[in-house]
Amino acid sequence: MLSSLARRAVPRALPRKRFISTTPARRSDSLFVHRDTSYNNPKLPFEFDAANMKRAEEIIARYPPQYRKAAVIPLLDLGQRQNKGWTSISVMNYVAKFLGMPAMRVYEVATFYTMFNREPVGQHFVQVCTTTPCMLCGGSEILATVCDHLGGIKPGETTKDGKFTVVEVECQGACSNAPMVVVGDDFYEDLTPASTKKILDAFAKGEKPKPGPQSSRQTSENSAGLTALNTKPYGPGEFCTPEFQ
């Protein structure tokens, strides 16, 4: 047994305190909350036209009947294309009914993937890549060129005439031909500020500029020429590629 003096010498454990911290709620434009507007509300009719109806049936036929819902992404894409480049609440509701799935499941898909535009876009949807490879090759300059040449708009905005919408995006898979942009479904690569302006001017005139590299190369070949396999490979006979035969 400890003496009274020894007991007094033993330090008492301090009571443990619990600190409660709270984080204030912040409004965020990354939270997708639908609010009816005059141009986007469930009362506005939408249904596939004859061509897209046929295409939708072809897509659904690829899946077993019990997995019909797996066609939600390609059908939303069809709806977005028919709806002038954006996915309205009516498009989502129609796809949900078409596939026999809860509307909320379609909303979850449409708000998760950035390929689905939740607001109207211009006639020409310009996606400028600024991921690391493009950035190192002048992607930020290309983005500035696009915005300035279209009247000083900012990423995410549409020109007053409704012809162009510009967005800044992540990698689109053309890193070897950086910097690049996508307009609609076409890639425009090996860009310079001059070639970028030329492409935008062509679209503004109603023309269709040639997609692909805007330099002298045809695909993704090294600009310095072949650095490997620049002679006919040796051995064992006829297993070389056609260009070396």
C-alpha positions in Angstrom: 0.0 0.0 0.0 1.3 3.4 -0.9 1.6 6.0 1.9 -0.4 9.1 1.7 2.8 11.0 0.7 3.5 8.6 -2.1 0.0 8.8 -3.4 0.3 12.6 -3.5 3.5 12.2 -5.5 1.9 10.2 -8.2 0.7 12.6 -10.9 -3.0 12.4 -11.7 -4.0 11.7 -15.3 -5.5 14.7 -16.9 -9.1 14.3 -18.1 -9.3 13.6 -21.8 -11.0 16.3 -23.8 -12.8 15.8 -27.0 -12.6 18.6 -29.5 -15.5 18.9 -31.9 -14.7 20.6 -35.2 -17.2 21.4 -37.9 -16.7 22.4 -41.6 -19.0 25.1 -42.9 -21.2 24.2 -45.8 -19.9 25.7 -49.1 -21.8 26.0 -52.3 -19.9 24.2 -55.1 -20.5 24.2 -58.9 -19.2 20.6 -58.9 -22.4 19.4 -57.2 -25.0 18.7 -59.8 -28.4 19.8 -58.6 -31.1 20.1 -61.3 -33.4 23.1 -61.2 -36.0 23.5 -63.8 -35.5 26.2 -66.3 -37.4 27.3 -69.4 -35.0 25.4 -71.6 -34.4 22.4 -69.3 -37.4 20.8 -67.6 -39.2 17.5 -67.7 -42.2 18.9 -69.6 -40.1 19.5 -72.7 -40.6 16.5 -75.1 -37.8 14.4 -76.3 -37.6 11.1 -78.1 -35.2 9.4 -80.6 -35.8 10.2 -84.2 -36.1 7.3 -86.7 -32.4 7.0 -87.3 -31.4 7.1 -83.7 -34.2 4.7 -82.8 -32.8 2.2 -85.2 -29.3 2.8 -83.9 -30.5 2.4 -80.3 -32.1 -0.9 -81.0 -28.9 -2.1 -82.7 -26.9 -1.1 -79.6 -29.3 -2.8 -77.2 -29.2 -6.0 -79.2 -25.5 -6.4 -78.3 -26.4 -7.1 -74.7 -28.3 -10.0 -73.1 -31.9 -9.1 -72.2 -31.1 -9.0 -68.5 -28.3 -6.5 -69.1 -30.2 -4.1 -71.2 -29.4 -1.3 -68.8 -25.7 -1.6 -69.7 -26.5 0.4 -72.8 -27.2 3.6 -70.8 -23.9 5.3 -71.8 -24.2 4.9 -75.6 -27.9 5.8 -75.5 -27.2 8.9 -73.5 -24.6 9.8 -76.1 -27.1 9.3 -78.9 -29.5 11.5 -77.0 -26.9 14.2 -76.5 -26.0 14.3 -80.2 -29.6 14.6 -81.2 -30.2 17.3 -78.6 -27.6 19.6 -80.2 -24.7 18.5 -78.0 -26.1 18.5 -74.5 -28.0 16.2 -72.2 -31.2 17.7 -70.8 -33.4 16.2 -68.0 -35.8 15.2 -70.8 -33.1 13.2 -72.5 -32.2 11.4 -69.3 -35.8 10.6 -68.4 -36.4 9.3 -71.9 -33.3 7.0 -71.8 -34.4 5.7 -68.4 -37.9 4.9 -69.7 -36.4 3.4 -72.9 -34.2 1.0 -70.9 -36.7 0.3 -68.1 -34.4 1.6 -65.3 -34.9 4.1 -62.5 -34.3 7.7 -63.7 -32.0 8.2 -60.7 -29.6 5.6 -62.1 -29.4 7.6 -65.4 -28.9 10.8 -63.5 -25.9 9.2 -61.7 -24.3 8.3 -65.0 -24.9 11.6 -66.7 -23.6 13.6 -63.8 -20.5 11.4 -63.3 -19.0 11.4 -66.8 -17.8 14.8 -68.1 -18.5 13.7 -71.7 -22.2 14.6 -70.9 -22.8 18.3 -71.1 -25.5 19.4 -68.6 -25.9 22.8 -70.2 -26.4 23.9 -73.9 -23.2 24.2 -75.9 -22.3 26.0 -79.0 -22.4 24.6 -82.5 -18.7 23.8 -82.3 -17.6 22.3 -79.0 -13.9 23.0 -78.6 -12.0 20.9 -76.0 -8.5 22.1 -75.3 -6.2 19.7 -73.6 -3.9 21.1 -70.8 -2.7 17.9 -69.2 1.1 17.6 -68.7 2.3 16.6 -72.2 0.2 19.2 -73.9 1.1 21.8 -71.3 4.8 21.1 -71.8 4.4 21.6 -75.5 2.5 24.9 -75.2 -1.0 23.8 -74.3 -1.6 26.9 -72.1 -0.7 29.1 -75.0 -3.1 27.2 -77.3 -5.9 27.7 -74.7 -5.2 31.4 -74.4 -5.1 31.6 -78.2 -8.5 29.9 -78.5 -10.1 32.1 -75.9 -8.7 35.4 -77.2 -9.5 34.6 -80.8 -13.1 33.8 -79.9 -13.6 37.3 -78.4 -12.0 36.9 -75.0 -14.3 34.2 -73.6 -13.2 32.1 -70.8 -13.1 28.2 -70.5 -16.7 27.0 -70.0 -18.2 29.9 -71.9 -19.9 30.2 -75.3 -19.5 32.9 -77.8 -22.3 35.4 -78.2 -23.2 34.1 -81.7 -23.6 30.6 -80.2 -21.0 29.1 -82.6 -18.3 28.1 -80.1 -18.1 26.7 -76.6 -14.6 26.3 -75.1 -13.7 24.0 -72.3 -10.4 22.9 -70.7 -10.0 19.1 -70.5 -7.7 16.4 -69.3 -5.8 14.0 -71.5 -7.5 12.9 -74.7 -4.9 10.4 -75.8 -2.9 12.3 -78.4 0.1 13.0 -76.3 2.7 12.2 -79.0 1.1 15.0 -81.1 0.8 17.6 -78.4 -0.5 20.2 -78.2 -4.0 19.4 -79.5 -7.7 20.2 -79.3 -10.8 18.3 -80.1 -13.6 20.0 -82.0 -16.7 17.8 -82.1 -15.3 14.3 -82.8 -12.2 15.4 -84.6 -8.6 15.7 -83.3 -6.4 18.6 -84.3 -2.8 18.1 -83.3 0.7 19.6 -83.5 -0.9 23.0 -83.0 0.7 26.4 -83.0 -1.2 29.6 -82.3 -1.3 30.3 -86.0 -2.7 26.9 -87.0 -5.1 27.1 -84.1 -6.5 30.4 -85.4 -6.7 29.0 -88.9 -8.8 26.1 -87.7 -11.2 28.3 -85.7 -11.6 30.7 -88.7 -12.5 27.7 -91.0 -15.2 26.6 -88.6 -16.5 30.1 -88.3 -16.9 30.2 -92.1 -18.8 26.9 -92.1 -15.9 25.0 -93.5 -14.5 21.7 -92.2 -10.7 21.9 -91.6 -8.7 18.7 -92.1 -8.3 16.9 -88.8 -5.1 15.3 -87.6 -1.6 16.7 -87.4 -1.3 20.3 -88.5 2.4 19.9 -89.2 4.2 18.1 -92.0 3.9 14.6 -90.5 1.1 12.3 -91.4 0.4 10.4 -88.2 2.7 10.2 -85.1 6.0 9.6 -86.7 9.2 11.1 -85.2 9.8 14.5 -86.7 13.5 13.7 -86.9 12.8 10.6 -89.0 13.4 6.9 -88.1 15.7 6.4 -85.2 15.2 2.6 -84.9 14.4 -0.1 -87.5 15.7 2.1 -90.2 17.1 -0.9 -92.1 15.7 -4.2 -93.2 15.6 -6.4 -90.1 17.8 -9.5 -90.0 16.9 -13.2 -89.7 14.7 -15.6 -90.0 13.2 -14.8 -93.3 9.8 -13.4 -94.2 8.6 -12.1 -90.8 9.4 -8.5 -91.5 6.7 -5.8 -91.8 5.5 -4.8 -95.3 7.3 -1.5 -95.3 10.6 -3.3 -95.1 9.9 -5.8 -97.8 
